[in-house]
Amino acid sequence: MYYLYILKCADKTLYTGITTDLGRRVAEHNGVKIGARYTRGRRPVKLVFSKKFKSRSTALKEECRIKKMTRKEKIKIIKLK
């Protein structure tokens, strides 16, 4: 199982990614050096959206689609949750 997730950073920006272990990945973004370079200087981060996918391919396609969206469009997705 793969998860697509959106994080809200301390500076109010949004970060999108995929993972197989949502809890571990959010903890990595908030603490250890393994977190994405983007989120390191924007801690703490908060999980605001997640969705399950059966395959990595499908999750990656959705991640790509969301990353191309405007901030306004991403906020709409988060609010629909």
C-alpha angles and dihedrals in degrees: 000000000000128000128210110206141183121206127198110218127213090257089056094251121133127236124194127199146140132240144160093228113043098185093049093047095050089049089051091052089051101043130004130059092255093078119104116283089236094061097042093083094037102059140181100052126189128207107239102164139018136169132185124234130185096218136040090228093058092046091050092050091052091046090053092048093050094046089058092055125098120251089254091056092048091052089053090055091049092050092050089059 
